[in-house]
């Protein structure tokens, strides 16, 4: 009979968030598979847990996953942990869970901290329906395509971002979606935890002056429902020209109207340019 894979959520900052059940699970597992054994060792030492550690992460998941599976099939139990948060969510643990499912190995979740849920809860934006997008692609073309695909997404959207890429990401979001509401949550559960509720334009301005520090979770408002946003191309062009008459640049006017109406930006720009030249 095979053993069980336990997905053990670890603290995302505050060690007080680690549950007694999680401590017990780690203490009783035959071995622990960790994203970074050095980080996990600090957690284990804090709770006086002494169990064997193996490495399982993005760069060794193929070979390490097979090794973990073999031990599970032999009857051992394994606790999978990441450096912080819930394993298998935006994490290579997803592949290990799939392996277990394909081979009939039981998988049990030991719930706990999850940065995206914590950020959503404090965002002040709708929480009933949301989509988790994780980290956006670094490649500019792939990033542009991903954002274009999300243009009409009505659910609240959640992204992860590193501090050194935050400014570029905020600019890209503003360019793609227009000036929507956004909540920026950084260093959740840690000493310098902060939640900034503003608009994309406000966030771009804020971090143009402030150096981003810490890991961020971005919670972005979804698009207006299609029924509310149904506008013809001709009407959208008129809206652009009205903004132009008020002094806005064509590019800025098109970006905002495209975001408000869900009309493709390039199509609207071409039509507005033709109308302005008539």
Protein Blocks (a to p, Z undefined) as FASTA:
>chain_A
ZZddddddddfkbamlpcfklmmmmmmpmbdcdfblmlmmmmmmmnopacddddddfklm
mmmmmmmmmmmmnopacddddfbdjehiapaklmmmmmmmmnopacdddddddfklmmmm
mnopafkbccdebjadfblklmmmmmmmmmmmmbdcdddddfklmmmmmmmmmmmnopad
ddddehehiaklccddddfklmmmmmmmpccedjddddddddddfklmgccfklmmmmmm
mmmmnopafklmmmmmmmmnopafklmmmmmmmmmmZZ
